[in-house]
C-alpha cells in the first residue's frame, strides 16, 4: 500500500532528524575519541539497529572509553561487568535471596537484579570467563529478559551488550560458542591509530582538561528512531542480494562458489541475512535516506559475517582470513535485477 504524501513527508522529516542526531553524536565522540571513525560508525549502526556488538582490539585502544562515551551521549544507564574465570552466572543476571518480613516475621524470597538490568552493558573481556557464565547473557541478548528461580523478568528497553575481547592474548581464555557469537549483530575490529592520531591522543590525555559530554538523544527518542528504521521498506532485489550473500558462505549450499567449499567448514545462518538488511536500513537512515541499496548491504558485510563463518583447516594453514573470504564473495556474488 502506497503512503500518502503527508506520511511520506513525515518519514522524510524523521529521517532528517535522525541524520542530524547522528552528526551530533559523531561530533560528541570527536571531543573524546581521536580517529576511529569506522568504529564509531559501527557502534552507531549497532545502537540504532537495536543489536549487540563484539569489539576486538589490543589493550589501550579506548574500547571502554568509547562505550562509556556512547552511553553518556545517549542518556543511557551503563554498567560494566569485568569477566573473570571465577565469575558466576548469578553475578550477571542476579539471584534470589531470603529476607525476613519485619511486619509478619515470615521469610520471603526476593530477587536482587544483577548488572544486566540496565540499558547498556559493557561485557569487558568476555572470553575470560567459562562457557557456563558466558551463556548467562544468551537469553538477555535474544529475548531481552532474564529467568531466575522459575520466574522471568523483562529488561527495560533499550538493551545492548557491547562486549570486548583481546585478539592476541589467548592464555586463560575461553572461545565464545558459535551460538553466542551469532547473537552479536556486528563484530568490530579496532586497529591502531595513525601516527598523527597517536600524537593527538598523547597530547589530549596528558593535560588537565577533561572534555565535556552533553547528551544528544534521549531514551525515548532512541526507541522512536529504532522503530523508524525498522519501518523503512527494502526492495526485493536488495533483500535477495543479502540472502544470496549469506547463503554463498555455506559450503553445503549448491549456490556456494567452489572456493567456499575449500576454505570454509561452515557458513552463516539466517541471522546473517537479517543482520545485513537491518544494518543496510540503519546505514541508509543515518545517512538521511529512506531508500536502501545493495551498496548499503556491502558496506557492513565484513562486520556482519566475519564472526558467523568458520575457516577450514586448510584455509587456516594457508593464512587465509574470514575477511578475505568475504571480500572475494562480495566480488563474485551478483546483484539481482530490480523487479
N, C-alpha and C positions, 0 to 999 in steps of 0.2 A: 504494500500500500504506500502510495506516494505521500510525502509530507506536505502540509500546507505551507504557503510562503512564510507565514508568521512563525511556524515551527522551525523552518529552515533558518530564518534569521536568528531565532533564539539559540539554536545549536551553534551557529557561527559565532554569536556573541560569547557563549560559554567557552568555546574552544579558544577564542581570542583571549579570554580571561585566564585560561589555563596556560597559554603561551606566555602571558605576562608574568604569571606566577612562577613558571619555570625560569624565566630570565632573572627574576628577583632572587630565586633560590641559588642560581648559578653565581650571581653577584655576591650573595651571602657566603657561599663556600669560598669564593676567591679571597675574602677577607681573612680566612683562617687557613685554607689549604693552598699550597703553591702547586700549580700544574694539575696533573691527574684529571684532565677534562673528560677523557673517555671513561674513567672510573666513576666520576660524578654523574655522567650521563646514565651509566648502567644502574647506579643507585636510584636515580630518579625514575628510570623505567621500572625498576623493581617496586618502588613505593606506590607509584600511581597505577601500576598494573596490579597491585594487590598481592604480590608474591613474596618470596624469600630469596636471599642471595647468599652464596658461599664464596667468600673472598679469600683468595690465596696470594700470599706475598711474604717476602722475608721480613724479619723484625725491623721496626724503625721506619716503616713506610706510611705511618699515620692512619692505619686502618681503624683503630679505636677512635681516634680524634675525628675522622670523617663521619663515623656512625653517630657519635655523640653530637656533633655539629648538626647533622641531619635531624635528629630528634628535637634540638632546640629551635631550628628554623621552622619546623612543622608543628610546634607546640605539643609534642607527644611525650607521654610518660616513658621513661627509659630506665632499663635495668640491665646490669651486666652480670653474666654468670661466667666465672672462671672455671673452665672444665679441667679437672684433675683426675688422676687414676682412682682416687678414693671418693669421688663424687657419687652420690646415690640418686636414684630416680626421684625420690621424695624431696631431695634438695632443690629440684627443679619445679615439680608440679605442686608440691605442698603435701601436707599429711594431716591425719586425724589425730587429735589429742583429746584426752579426757579431762573435763573441767567439772568443778562442783558448783551446782546452782546454790548460791548463798541463801536464797529465799526458801527453797524446799529441802536443801541438803542432799538432793539427788545428784548423781554423777551423770553427765551427758557428754556425748561425743561431738566435738566441734572441729570443723575443717579449717585449717590455717593455710591460706593460699600461699604458694611458692612464688618465686620471682617471675615465673612465666605469665603471671597475671599482670600484664602491663601492655602497653602499645607496641613498644619496640624492644626486642630482646637482643642483646649482643651475646652470642654464644662464643666466647673467646677461646681459641684453640680447641675447637670441638672434637678434634681427633685425638685428644689426650685422655679421653675417658672411655671405658669399655663399652661394647655394643649395648649392653643392658641399660646403661644410663643414657646413651645416645638415643635409644628408642623411646625414651620418655618424651621426646619432642615430636614424635611422629603424629600422634593424634591431634596435638595442638596445631601443628603445621597444616594438616589436611582438613580436619573438621572444625578447627577453631574452638575446641572445647577440651576439657580435662576430666577424666574419670578417676575417682578415688573413693575407696570404701563403698563401692557399689553405686555411687551417685555421680551424675555428670554435671559439670559446672561450665557454663559458656564463658568464653573470653570476650572482653569488651572490645568491639571493633574500633579502629582498625588494629590488626595484629600482624607483626612482621618478625621474622627471625633473620638476623644478619649474622652469619657465622664466619669465623676466621680460622685459617689453618696455615701452618708454616710448611711450604713445599719441600724444604731441604733437610730439616731435622726430623728424621723418621724414627729415631730411637725413642722407645717408650710411647709410641703412638698406635692407634687402632684405626685402620682404614674404615671410612664410612660405608655402611651397607648400601648396595645399589638402590634399595627401596627408599632409603633416606635421601640419597643424592638426587633421586628423581623428583623429590618434592621441592627442591630449590628451583625457582624459576630461572635463575641465571647463576653461572659460575664465573666470577670476575677475577681476572688475573691483574695484579698490581705490579708494575715494573719499577725499576729505579728511575729517579728524576734525571733530567738532563743536567749538564754542567751548570748552566745559568740558573735553573730551578734550584739546584742544591745550594748554590751561593745565596740565593734569596732566602731559602729555608734557614740557613745558618744565621743570616742577618736578623731575620724575624724572631727566631727563638732564643737569641742571646741578648735580647733587650728587655727592658722593664715593661714596655707597653703590652697590654692584653687587648686583642681585638674584641669589639662589641658585637654581639649576635642578637639581632632583633627578629622575632617571629615573623614569618612571611605568610603563613597559611594556618588556619585553624583546623581542628579535628573534623568538624562538620563540613568545612569546605573541601578537605581532602576526600572525605567519603563521597561527596557530591561529584567531585572530579572523577573518582573511580567509576561511579555509575555512568557518568557521561561517556567515558572511554569505552566501556562495555556495550554501550548503545550504538556505537559507530558501526554502520554496515560495512561488510567486506565483499568485494566481488568474488564470484565463484572461482574464477581462474586464479585469483590470488590465494584463496584457501586451498585450491588444488595444488598450487606450487609448493605451499608449506607442507602439505600431506605427502607429496611426491618426494620432497627433500628428506623428510623423516623416514619414509619407507625405504628410500635408497640406502639408508645406513644399515639395513637388516640383511645379514649375509644369506639368510634363508629365503628372502623375498625374490621372486622371479625378476622383478624390475631392478634389482641391485646390480650395479656395474661389477665387472669381473674383479677389479682391484679391491672392492669392498669385501668380497668373499675371501680374498687372500689376507687382507690387512685387519679385518675386524672379527672378533669372536662373537659379539652380539651388538645389536643396534638399539636405537631409541624407540621407546614405546609411544602410545598415543598422547601422553602428556607433552611430548616434544612438539607435536603438531599444534596442540592447544597453546603452548608457550610461544611458538613462533608467531602465531596470529595475534595473541594478546600483546606481545612486545611490539609487533608491527603497528597495531592500533595505537598503542601508547606513544610510540615514537612519532607517528603522524600527528596525533593530537597535541603533543608537547611542541611540535614544530608549527602549530597553528593550522593544520589541515584536517579536513573531515574525510578525505579520500586516502585509502590505503593501497600501496603499490607493492609489487614484488621486490622492489629495491628496499622497502621497509622490512620485508622478511629477511632479505640477505644481510642487512646491516647488523642484526643481532643473532645470526646463525651460529657463530662461534661460541658465545657465552651460553646459548640455549642448548647446544648439542654436545659440547666437549665433555661434560660430566655424565652424559647419558649413553655413551658408546664405549666399548672396551676393545683395545688392540689385541690382535692375535700375538702369539709368542714370536712368530717370525717377524712381524712388524716391529715389535719392541726390540728384537735383536738387531734390526737394521736401522734403528734410531728414528723410526717414523713416529710422529706425534698425532694425537687426535685432531689437532688444529690443521695439520697438513692434509689429513683425510677429508675434513670438512671443506677446506678451501678447494680441493680438487672436485668435490661433489658440486660445489657452487658453480664451477665451470662446466660441468658435464650434465647436470640436471636441467632440462629445458623448461621454459615457462609454457604454460598452457595458453592457447588462444583465447582472447576475451570473447565471451558469448554475446 
